[in-house]
Amino acid sequence: MKPKVSLITLGVDDLQQSRRFYQTLGFELAVEENTDKVVFFHLSTPGVLFGLFPRAELAKDAQIPNDGQGFSGFSLAHNVGSPEAVDQTLAEAVAAGAQLVKAGEKVFWGGYSGYFKDPSGFLWEVAHNPFMDLT
């Protein structure tokens, strides 16, 4: 298998609330059709989409129980160019309806990061990694 990610899909509690949240953060719709059932956004990475699908429907599609609780064991990350941009991005997410989990702070690996939860509880890290080239 060639290592590659082409779609990230979140099983969300309220599809329209999540759609509004991500659009408020600047995500652009990739597909205009069927947005009452599934939502796809463009990402800045060519060939990769970000999707929202009702949690129960995603579990049904994968043929697994919809009984997950607590920490999901993963987070999504959004890297920015400076510690100030971390704080600004966290503030924008909170203004759009996110819950601040951890304010931006210096971290052991040499960067600066903080966390928020989206309206369905998905954990996002916002980080400045001085070793990452964002160009």
N, C-alpha and C positions, 0 to 999 in steps of 0.2 A: 504494500500500500504506500502510495506517495503521501507523506505528511502534509496535510492541508486542511484548512477550515474554510468552508464556503458559505455556511449559514449558522448563525447563532439564534436560537429560538427560545424565548422565555415563555413559560406557562404562567399566565397572569390571572389575577382574581377578577379584574374588571377591564375588559379589552378597551373600551372607549376612554376610560380614565387614564390607562397606561398610554394609549395613543396620544392623548392631549399632553400628558407629561413629557413624553419624548419629543413631540413636535415643539413644545415650549422650549426645550433644550436645544433645538435647532436641527433635529433629525428630519430628513426629507423623505417623503413617501417614494417608494420605488414602484409600487403598483397601486393604482387607484381603485381597482375592482375588488369586490368582496371584503371591504374593510370592516363590515359588520361581523365577519367571521374570522379573519386573519389580517394582520398588518405586516407589511414588509417595508423596511427603510434601507436607503443606501448608506453605506459606510465609506470612509475615505480610502479604504483598502480596495483596490480594483478586484472585482469578482467575488466580493463578500457582502452578504446581506444580513440584516438584523431583523428578526421576526418576533411578533407577539401573537400568541395563540391562547385562547382560554385554557386555563390549567386543566380542567376536567377533560376537555377535548384532546389536549396534548397527551394526557395519560391514557385516554381511550385509544388514540391513534397508535401509541407505543405498546398498547395492550398490557399496561401495568396498573396497579392500584394507585388511586389518587389520595394517598394518606401520608405524604411527606410532611414532617414538622421540624421546627428548629433550624439550626445551621445546615445549609445545603451542601457544605463541603467545598464550595468554590466561590470565587468572586470574579467579576468582570473588572477590567482596568481601563482607565483613560489617562494616558500620559500627556503632560503639558510641559511647556518650556521653562518654567520657573516656579519657585515656591509661591510667589505672589499669584501666579496663574492657578495653582492648586486651590488657594483660599478663595479666589474669585469663582472658580468652577464649582466649588462646594456651595458657595453662597447662591449661585444661579440655580443649582439643583434644589436647594432648600426652598428658594422662592417659587420654584415650579411645583413644589409639593413633596419633595423628598424629606426623609428624616435624617438629620445629621447623626452619624454613629460615632465618629471620631474626628475631631478637628485636625487640621493640618499640623504636622509636627515633624521635626527631624527624626529620621529613622536609622537603625543600626547599619544598614547597608550603604549609607552615604547619601541618601536622597531625602525627600520630604514628601509626606503623604497623609491623606485623611480618607475617611469612608462615609458614604451615605447609602441609605436603602431607598429603592424606588417604591412607588405605591403598592406593589405586590410583595415587597420585602426582599427583593434581590439586592445583593450587596455589590456596590461599586467602589473600587479604590480609585482615587484621583491622586496621581503621583507625578513628581518631578524626579526623573532619574538622570543625574548628571552624566551618566555613562551611555545614555541612549541618544542616538542621532535622530531627531524628529523631522529632518528635511526630506 
